[in-house]
Amino acid sequence: MTDTNLSHASSTAGRIAQNGVFARFARAGYVMSGLVHLLIGYIAIRLALGGGGSADQSGAMAELADKPGGVVTLWIGVVAFVLMALWRLAEAVFGKASEPGSGSLKSEAFDRVKALSLSVVYIAFAITAFRFAQGSGQSSSSQSVGLTARLMQHTAGTVALVVGGLIIIGVGGYHVYKGASQNFLDDLRGTQGAFVRRLGTVGYIAKGLAVAAVGLLVILAATKDDPNKSAGLDGALKTLGAQPFGVALLLIAGLGIITYGLYSFVMARSAKM
């Protein structure tokens, strides 16, 4: 394909991405993500106070499905998550529509890989929402444990788990860095006030620590030959709650995840797209 054809394809993709209806539904993906994080944080706090539940995306969507209007909300979420996934996929292929040709080749490559990764995340959200909307949702923790057990039957699978765990820890570290450095402000339009800065800082750091804990548990599961340790976010939070001062730590983690959920609503309004 010639440079002219590539430019034309990129321009066409940009026009599609800037379609008003598409943009509104894609931004709704941030709203649904925020709602999921609010529910995960709520479940984490409930666990700290002696209640039950699964503090991960499946647990959050199960909670939502049980509420009046929850199934309808989940179906809306399926559409919103799919459109956000398509948006991120378009960014991975054509680059950012809001920042065409900006930055170095290295930074642009990083942005495209990140966009592709986020596309996969939103597709996973869409699949989970679809299953719970249909009434056939399953626990993310049990699925994670089952996959880990199958991979650990082979040496290559165990190595893959360790590598995957290190990648997850890296993703968590990136979130912590993004929050501490306030680089997340580059993703937003206009100048933001102190409240948004605090939401983003606390939210990204809290989510980053939670993600890193998941990666650490994956590595521990692989090295200790115990797939039950690889129970995803729910397992990481429950492990945290079992530590000395676990109640306080779990409360702080829950509030941090809720803060990230609130920041997601800011992204729904102000994110560059």
N, C-alpha and C positions, 0 to 999 in steps of 0.2 A: 504494500500500500504506500502511495507517495505521501510526502509531507502535506501536500494540498488536501488529499483525501483524509489524512489524519486530522488536519485542522478542521475540515468540514464536519467530520464525525464528532470531534470534541465540541464544536460549536452547537451541533444538533443536540448532543447530550446535555449541554448546558441549558439550551432553551427548554428541553423537556424537564430538566431538574428545576428550572425557575417557574414552571407552571404553578399558578396559585393554589389550585386544589391539591396537587401533588405535595407542594411545600407544607400546606397546613396539616395534611395527614401524616407526612413524614415527621413534622414537629410533634405531632401527637405521640410518636414513639417515645420522645423524651418524657411526656406526661405519664405514659404508662410505665416507663422505667422508674420514674419518680414514685409512682404509686406502689410498685413492687418493692422498692427499697424502703418505703415507709412501713409497709407491712412486715418486711423482714426485721427491721429495727424493732417494731412493736412486739413481734414474737420473741426476739432476743431478750427484751425487757421482761416479757411474761415468763420466760424460762428462768431469768434471774430471780424472779419473785416466787418461784416454785410451781409455775404452770407448765403446760406442755406445748407441743407443736414442733414443726420442722422449720428452722430458721434459714430458709433458702428460697429460691424462686418457686419451687414446687409448693412449698409450704405457704408462701404468700398467695399464690394463685388458688390454692385449695381454700384458704381463708376467704378470698374474694368470691369464689364460686358459691360459697355458702351464704353470702349476703344477698339481700333483696336487690335485684338488678345486676347481680354479679356476673351472671352468665352472659348477659348482653354486653357488659363492659369487657369481658374477656374476648368476645367476638370482635368488638371494636379494636381491642388490643392486638388481635391477630393481624388485622388489616394494617394497623399503625406500625407494628413491628416489621411486617413484610416490606412496607414502603420505605421504612428507615433502612432496612437491610439493602434494598435496591439502591437507595441514595448513596449509601456507603460503598456499595459495589461500583457505582458509577464514578465515585471519587477515586477508587482504587484503579480503575481502568483509564479514566480521562483526566484525573487530577481534580483539584478543588475548583468548582465553578465560581466561588467567591474570590479566589486568589489565583487566577490563571497565570502560569509561568513564573510565579514568585518563588524566591528562595533558591538555594543551591540544589544541584542534582542529588546530593546526599540527603538533604532535608526533605526533598520531594519524594525520594524513594521511601524514606521512613514514613512520611505521611500516607503514602499509598499502601504500604504494608499494614499500618495501623488501621486505615479505612477498611481493608480486606478483613482484618481480624474482627473489627467491630461489626462488619456485615455478618460474619459467622455467629457472633454473639447474639445479634438481633434475630437471626433465623432460629437459633436455639430458643430464644424467648417466644417467638411466634409458634414454634412447634409445641412448646409446653403449654402456652395459652390455648392453642387449638385442642389439645388433649383434654385439658380441664374443662373447656367449654363444652366438649362432647361428653364429659363425664367419665373419661377413661384415663385421667391423669395418674402418674406414678411418682413416687418419691425420688427426687434427684439423688439423695444420699444412697438409697439402695441400688440405683442404677450405677452410681460411681463405684460402689463397693464391688458390684458384679463385674463391671468392666475391668477393674483392677485385678480381681481374682483370675480372670481369664488371661490377662496379659502376663501375670506372674507365673503362669504355667511354662513359660519359655524364657530363656535368658535374654533374648532380644527384647521381649516384652518388658522385662524388668529394667533393662537399660533405657528403653523408651520412657518408662515411668519416671525414672530419675531425671532424664533430660526434660521431660514435660514438667516435672516439679520445679526444676531450675528456671524454666521459661516462665512458669506461673509466678515464682518468686520475683523474677525480673519485672514482670508486668506490675506486680504489687509495688515494687520499689519505684517504678516509673510514676505510679499514681502518687506515692508519698512525695517524690521529688516535685511533681507537678503542683501538688498542693502547697508544699513548703516554699517553693519559688514563685508561686502565684502565676505560673505560665498559663494556667487555664484562662486567664483574662484575654489571651491572644485569640481564643476561640469565640469570643463574644463581640458583638457590635457595640460601638460607642464606649463611653467612659462609665465605669461602674462605681457604685458607692461602697462605703466601708462594710455595710451589711452583706452585700453580695461577695465581697472579698473574704469575709469571715466564713460565710457558708461554704464557699469553694475550698478554702484552705482546710477547714476542719473536715469537710466531706471527703475530699480526695485523700487526705492522710488516713482517715478512718477506713475508707474502702481499700486503700493500698495495703494497710496492715492486715485487714481481713483476707484479702487475696493472697498475700504472702504467706499467711498462716495455712491456707489451703494447700499451697505448693509445698510447704514444709511437711505437712501431713502425708502428702503423696510420696515424698521421698522416704519418710519414715516407714510407710506401708511397704514400699519396695525393699528397703534395706533390712527390715525386721520380719519380712515374710508374713505380714499381717494385713490383709486387704481391708479389714474393718476400720483401720486407721484412716483410710482414704474415703471419708464420708462427706467430702465437699464442704461448703460453707457451714452447713448445719453441724457437721462434725467438728469443724474448727472452733465454732462458737461454744459448743458444748464442752469441748476440751478446755477452752479458756475458762468456762464457768466452774470446772472441776479443780482449778488451781487455787492456791492460797489467795484470799481476797477475791475469789472468783465471782462472787455476786457483784461486787463493785466494778470489776473489770468488764463483766457482761453488760452491766447497765451502761457503762461508758461506751462500749462497742455498739450497743443498740442505739444510743443517742447519736453516735457518730454516723451510723448508717442512715438514720432518719435525716440527719443533716445533709447527707449526700442526696437523699431523695428530694429534699426541699430545693437543693441546688439544681436538680434535674428540671424543676419547673422554671427556674431562671433560664436554663438552656433552651427550653421550649419556646421562650419568648425572644431570647437575645442571641442565640447561637448563629454564627455565620454559616450560611448554607448556599 
